[in-house]
């Protein structure tokens, strides 16, 4: 969250610019023609008796110009280093706050002002969120704004970007303060088993964000409107009802105000389920690809991937909290004589807590990526059966190649990709197409 804003001083100084940016985007956004982009199949991928999966895959990959592939590779590979630097900077920031006694001062100030342990915890955590945002601000501006514009992946002015960042920071302050304060209450009340109860608390908050956030928080950043009635809306709803998605609401968002990236989701639960497509997908992709993408998102819902990933991440959080429980006191006793931190239940030790949990999640990155990537592959296969559009999948994979490396190495994909690579997606689609042609008698039967 702290990568999305300038300092509070700059926010006040540029308040008039913010007002202009808000005013400039007032009024309902407009939607262009849906699915008007033609689906042009490269000659090497055309259906016929000589269709070959590998040849067709290479034909689709060749539709990405070499200079575009180089730019995409450079952008995606840069993210590898960003992950490393983000980890190192986060740990260094924790050391600064502890070594120079800043964290203890924040705690002491809160105790003098509030007089309540829980309110003090929440106040400390709000201050921590704001202070770390300011510390990481220069890096955030470069990574979140300058770099995105350098690669042509952002449509926002600096003022518009800051407004969105301010909203994100406000959400972060509220939920971090309340959630982490509850976590510290658990740590103090249930000292021996806090890691288990704390993991349950964190998973509950994560579930709220995954299930409710897209419906109730996303409108803070974009406008959502009903998808106009027509063939595409009817096809999407028909697919939803055929695959057990209890949604009668299809909406679109004005994501193009921020980026040209395509996106969609099926979100919500308990009567709030809705299908969302962004305007980039609707306007930049052919109808076959739109149906394919919706089949993918419905696959996540039908296959219960949200709940599966909550369980998986919950187990990783338990492991992380056990790691913190094991390492906190060891680190404090060895290096923290002057930190003013009494123990793991002292909120002034939050920077150390975060440094340890950040270390754990950094080490678990390949595991988390593999879990998510596995679900994405399942959703891809589901989509090809729900909306048998293999060329539509190949087209979308090439669109995503605008900012995802198209052909990584084997271990590179395992370590750094939380989605299957473009090459593997196109190859999957062409394998499906080959079997379609085989069932139609165009290709000879398997031996």
N, C-alpha and C positions, 0 to 999 in steps of 0.2 A: 504494500500500500504506500510505503514511504517513497516509492520511486515515481510517483505520479504528481508531485506538487513542488512548488517553490516554498520558501520560508513564509511564516505567518506575516512577517513584516512586509514582504513583497506582495502578499495577497492583499493586505490593506492598501498598499501603494497602488496596486493595479485594479482596485475594486471597480473603477469606472470602466476599465477594459473588460472585466468580467461581465458587467451589466450589458455592455454592447454585444458581447458574444452570446449571452442568453437571449437578448432581444432579437438578434439576427436569426436565431433558430426557432423563434416562436411560430406557431401555426402548424397545422398537420403536414407531415411530409407527403410527398406524392410518390406513386409507384409506377414504374414504366411497364412495358409489355412483358407479360410473364412467359418464360420459356421460349422467347423468340430467337435466341441464339441457335444457329443451325448446328446439328451434330454431324460433323464432317469426319468420316472414317478414313484413315489413311489407306492407300491402296494395299499395302502389305497386310492389313488387318481385315480386309473385306472377306465376307463369307464366300465359301466356294469349296469345291472338292479338293483343292490343294492347300486348304487352310492349315497353317502350322502355328502352334502356340508361341514358340520362341520367336519366330519371324514376326508374328503379329505384335508381340510385346515390344520388340525393338522398333517396329514401325510407329507405335504410339509414342515411345520415348523420344524418337527422332523429331516429333512435333515440337519439342522444347528446343528453341534455338540455343546454340552453344554458349553464347554470352549470357543468356538468361539462366542456364544451368550453372554456369560459373558463379553468377551473382547469388543464386539460391544456395549453392554449396557454401559460399563464403559466409552468408548470413547464418545459416544453420550451424556451421562449425564454430562460428563465433559464440554461439550460445553455450558450447561446451566450456569455453573459458569463462564465460559469464557465471556459470554455475560454480566453478572453482573460486573465482574472485568473490562472488557473493558469500560463499562459505567463509573464506578467509577474512573478509571485511567484517562479517557478522561476529566472528570470534574476537577479532581485534577490538571491535566496538565494545563488546562485553568486558574485555580486559580493561579498557580505558575507564569505563563507568565504575568498575570495582576498584582498580588500582588507585585512582585519584579520589576515592571516597564519595563520588557523586551519587551513587546509588543509595548509600546510607543517608546522605543529606536529603534526598528526595523522600525517603521513608520518614525521617525525623520531622521534616516540614509537614508532611501529611498528618502525622500524629498530633502535632501542635494545633493544626487547623481543625481536624475532624473530631477527634476524641472517640472515634469508633474504630475498632480493629478492621471490620469488614469495609467500611467506607474508606478508611485509610488505605487498605489494599487497592481498592478500586481507583482512588485518587493517584496513588503511586503508579499504577499501571497505565492510567491515562497520560500522566506526565512522561513515563517511559516511552510510550508510543510516539508522542509528539517530539521528544528529544531525539530519539533514534531516527525519526523522519528527517529532522534538521541535519543530523550528522551525515546521513546517507544521501542527502539531497543532491550534491553535485554528481554523484554516480547515477542517481535515479534520473536526473535530467538527461544525461548522456545516453544511458541504456533505454530509457522509456520514450524519449522524444527525438533527440538528435540522431541516434542510430536508426530508429524506425523511418525517419524522413530520408536519411541517406540511402536507404534501400527501397524507397518508394512505397512503404507499407503503412503510411499514416496520411490521413486526409485532414487532420486537425491543425488549426493554428495553435500557437503556444498558449494563448488565453483559453481556448476551448479545452485543450488538454489539461490545463491547470484546474479548470472548473470540475471536470470529471475526477481529477485526482483529489480535489478537496472533498468531494462527496465520498470517495473511497476512504479517505482518511477519517472522515466523520464516522462512517460505519465501523472502521477498524477500531477507533477509540472506544466506541460504545461496546462492541462485542468482546474486544480484548479485555477491557476493564471488568465487565461483568463475568465473563467466562473464567478468566485467570483468577479473579478474586474468589469465585466459588471453588476453584481448584485449590487455592491456598487454604480455604476453610476445610476442605477434605483432607489436605496434608496434615493439618494440625489436629483434627478430630480423629483421624484414622491413620495414625503414624505408621503402623506396620503394613497395612494393606492399601495405603493411599494410591499406589500405582494401579491397582485394579479398579477401584472406584473412580479414580481420576480419569482412567482410560474410558470408562463408561460415560463420564461427563463429556469428554472431548468428542467421542463418537456421536453422542446426542446432538452436540452443537454442529458437528460436521453434517449430520443428517438434516438438520434444519437448513443449513446452507445449501445442500444439494437438492433437497425436495421443495423447499419453500422459497429460497432465494431467487431462482429464476422467475417466479411469479410475482413476488412482492418487492424485491430489491432491484431487479433489472430495470423496471420502469423509471428508476432514478437516473439512469444513464441514457435511455433511449425511449422513443415513443413507440407504442405498440397499437396496431389497428387491425381490425378483422380483415382477413384475406377476401377480396371481392369474390362473390359467387361466380362460378364458372367451371369449366372442365377440370382445371387443376385442383381446385378446392374439393370438388366431388371425388376425384380420384384419390386424393389424400385421405379423406374421410372414409372412403370405401376400404382402402388399405388398412386404416386404423381399426375399423370394425371387424375386418376379416382376421386381424392378428391380435384381437383381445385388448386393444388400447381404448379405454373408456373416455374418449375425447370427442366432443362435438364442437370444439372451439379451435379454429385455425387462425393464427394471427401472424403478422409480419412486423419486423422492426426496422428502423432506419439506421442500420449499422454502417451504411456508407458515409455517414457524417464523421465516422472515425477511421474507417479502413475499407479496402476493397476485398477483404477476405470473406469467403463464403462460410455460412454456418447455419445450423438448425438444431432444434432439440425437442424432445418430448419431456415435459417437466410437470411437477406437482404430484399430489396424491389426495385421497379422501375428498373427491369432488372438485379439486382444483386443477386436474390434469388438462393440459392444453398443448397444442402443437404449434411450434414457432419456427418460422423461416426468416432469414434476414433478406433485405432487398437485394443484396449482392447475388445471392443464390438465385433468386427469382429472375433477376434481370440479366445476369451474366452466363447462366447455364441453360442448356437445352432442356426440354421437358423430360426427356429420358433420364437425365442426370438428376433433376429435381425429384422425380419419383424414386430413384435409386437412393439418394441421400435420405429421403424420408423413410424408406425401408430400413436403412441403417439405424436411424434414430429410434424407430419403432422396435427394432431388434434389441436395442439396449433395454427398452421398457419391458418387452415380452420375455426376455431372458433374465429379468431381475438383476441386471448388472449393477444398478445403484445399490441394492442391498448386499450384493456379493462384494462389491468394492468396499462398502462400509465394514464388513466383517474382516476383509483382508487388511485394510488400513487400521482397523481396531487392534488386530493382532500386532501390527508393527508399532502402534502407539504403546501397547502394553510392553513390548520389548524396549521401546525408547524410555519409558518411565522406569523400568527396571534398571536400565543403563544409568539413568539420572540418579536413582536411589543408591546404586552401587558407587557412582563416581563423585557425587556432590561433596560428601564429607571428606573424601580422600583429597580432592583438589583444595577444598577450603582449609584443611589442616596443614597442607604442605605450602600453599602460596598465599593464603588469605588472612594472615595474622592481623593485617592493618585494614582489612576491608570493612570492618564493623558489621559483619554478618554473623548472627548467632547460630544458624542452622538452616536446614532445608525449608523449615516452616517460616522463615523470616523473608518477607517480601523483598528486602534489599538484596537478597541472593538471586533475584529473578534473572539478572544478566547471566550468571553462571548456569542457572537452570536452562536458559535459552541456548547458551553456547553448547551445552551437552546435548540437548535434544536436537539442535541443528547439526551437530556432528553425527548423531545417530541417523538422522534422515539423509544426510549427505552420503553416508556409507550405504544406506538402503536404497539409494536412487535406482540402481539397476534392477533391484527386486520390484520396486514400485512400478517402474517403467514396464517391466515384463508382465506384471499382473494386468495393468491397463491395456497393454498391447494385445494380450491374449483375448480380453473382452472385445477389443476393436476388431480383431480378426473374426471372432464369432459373429459380431454384428454385421460385418461385411458379407459373410456367407449367408446370414439370414436375409440381408437385403437383396441378394441375387435371387433368392427363392421368392421373396415377397414381391419384388419388382424385377423380373428377369431382364435387366438392361445392362449386359456386360460392357457394351461400348459406352454407355452412360457412366459406368464406374470408371472406365479408363479415362474418359474426358475429365471427370472430377479429380482423379489422381493427378492429372497434368495441371489442373488449376492449382491444386495444393502444392505442386512443385514450385510455385512462385516463391515460396518461403520455406520449403522443406527439401532437404537433400534427396534427390531422386534415386540414387543408386549407392547406398552406403555399403561398407564392408560388413561381413557377417557379425563380428563382435561389436562393431560400431553400432549396428542396429540394436543389438541386445542391450548395450550399455546406455545408449543415449536416446533411443526412440521410444516414445510412449504410444505411438501408432505404427502400424506396418509401413514400410517405406513405399514410395510411389512405384518402384519397380515391382515389389511383391504384390501390390494391389492390382497393378495392370496385368501381371502374370496370372493372378487368381482369376481375374475377369476373363482373360483370353482362354484359360483352361475351362471355365464354365461355358464360354461360347463354343468351344470345340465339342463339348459334350452335348450342347443343344443341337449342334449340326449333326452329331452322330445319331441322336434320337430322331432327327428329321430325315435320316438316310442320306444326307449330303456327304458325310464322311463315312468310311467303312467301319464296321463294328470292331470292338476291341478283340484281340486274339484271346 
